[in-house]
Amino acid sequence: MAVKLGQMLLKSGAINREQLEQALSKQKISGGTLGSNLVGMGILTEQQILEYLGKQLNVGVIDLQNDSLDPDIVNIIPRDVSRKFNVVAVEKNGNTLTVAASDPTNIFVLDSIKFVTGFNVKPVIAAESAIKKAIEDLYAVDESIEAMEDVLRDLEGAELEILEEEEELEAEALEAAISDAPLVRLVDSIIIDAIRRGASDIHIEPYERAVRVRYRIDGTLIEMSPIPFRLKAAVVSRLKIMSDLDIAERRIPQDGRIKVKTSGKTVDLRVSVLPVIFGEKVVMRILDAGALDLDLTHLGYTKKALEDFMHGIHQPYGMVLVTGPTGSGKSTTLYAAVSLLNEPDTNIMTAEDPVEYNMAGINQVNVRAEIGLTFAASLRSFLRQDPNIIMVGEIRDLETGEIAIKAALTGHLVLSTLHTNDSASTINRMLDMGLPPFLLATSLNVIQAQRLVRRLCKECREPVKPTREQAELLEITAEQIKSAEVYNKVGCSVCNHTGYKGRLGIYEVLPVTTAIKQMILEESSSMEMKKRAVDEGMLSLRADAVQKWLSGITSFEEILRETAEI
């Protein structure tokens, strides 16, 4: 394009050969376009360049500084799309939208605008600086919003700042009556509200004539104010662009992330977009490092369980395994352990899928199986990086298990997770993978199974006496009933009328003692190993949960919910 423009300018007499050579030489050194270099050298004005480019490309030229634009036309393209692509709508004629662009040859931009607006796009050329000024001056800010009025009142003054990777905004065919400012405010208010309520996830779910919003608080989904149905596509597109995802792709799942700052704290959001029959469902996992309590003494351990776990992680080598279903707090336990062991003279390396929290002083690797960076491949590389402590997100297969045990037996402390119901069945699970009993017996330090139970809200809980049926089901002695402080849930404004506020762990910590090692070598059943561990002082998950119920911390219903199959 530069040569054609240069020849056109030469032919018209606007510049001479020497000026063209000077501009081309400057372009090679400092970059930029031929036109911008000619303007910078004072040879031609920006308007002259635009007129010649218009002739060259056979498109119209518009002077936005002198032409008055209709705000209703301008608002056909959402403001954030205009900012992203540096374009502004100037005229509408039937189904054709005339759009001023600094680079009218960019087919991707024109196609994106066509997709967002639903109009055929006719480009004209305008100065880049004039387009930017028009975007700032002409977009109307409509402060009215029909949805979530109560939430917005409560969040008065709160702002959400996108800290990185915001490919600014919007999408889909917005109705003409909806301007982008209220839409942005609506999406921001949902995120801010969820963070303030301590939610771990935000679910935005489209149905045939409604869009449901739910927060997962203390492990339970709670329905919130719905989104107006007409904003369904726009909200999803806003979140997609915040997450650096493709707004035009609605047929396949997409994953992204957003980093935001609100009320002085930084929060990461992991975003998952999934096509469903009535649109796209968005789930955002809220990773609030500020709300992460990495003090093991605050997580709900009994004294002996904490001592056994601490002894296992403070060994110079060996393997520590944390087990439980998804959402049982395994990652928090591992982060707390690693944080405790994080010293300047210790090299700690982690392989995670994905990295949830960034921790200073620890080398964290995001596993990416699609390019061959699996847990096993990461572990192999770690062993060449002189580590003291290795954390592996999960042992999923024989290969990862073999390398982890090799690391544990060669002077490294290895921490990892598995998905098993209790601590003793973890050993059988690893034997089923094909790991030799003698390697397990010599490498394992401690195995911990865990669950999360909800804490009763202290503001509204109601004292009760255990019933005979409860006592029989949980095998509680008369002495325990006599000293019990048992409560039922009630519900109030403090706990969102759920009866619960916060969560804590219940733990089953199995130290791999000499007796347990011998049972591993003999391939004893998990029931036999569990019985031996209990005889040696281990509290089972059910027993730990019962203690927390008798202490008034949780409810009977929570015990049954979390330990029904154990």
Buried (B, 14 or more C-beta within 10 A) or exposed (E): EBEEBBEBBBEEEBBEEEBBEBBBEBBEEEEBBBBBBBBEEEBBEBBBBBBBBBEBBEBBBBEBEEEEBEEEBBBBBBBBBBBBBBBBBBBBEEEEBBBBBBBBEBEEBBEBBBBBBEBEBBBBBBBBEBBBBBBEEBBEEBEEBEBBEEBBEEBEEBEBEBEEEBBBBBBBEBEEEBBBBBBBBBBBBBBBBBBBEBBBBBBBBBBEEEBBBBBBBBBEEBEBBBBBEBBBBBBBBBBBBBBBBEBEEBEEEBEBBBBBEBBEEEBBBBBBBEBEEBBBBBBBBBBBBEEBEBEBEEBBBBEEBBEBBBEBBEEEBBBBBBBBBEEBBBBBBBBBBBBBBBEEEBBBBBBBBBBBBEBEEBEBBEBEEEEEBBBBBBBBEBBEEEBBBBBBBBBBEBBBBBBBBBBBBEEBBBBBBBBBBBBBBBBBBBBEBEBEBEBBBBBBBBBBBBBBBBBBBEEBBEEEEBEEEBBEEBEBEEEBBEEBEBBBBBBBEEBBEBBBBEBBBBBBBBBBBEEBBEBBBEEBEBEEBBBBBBEEEBBBBBBBBBBBBBEBBBBBBBBBBBBEEB
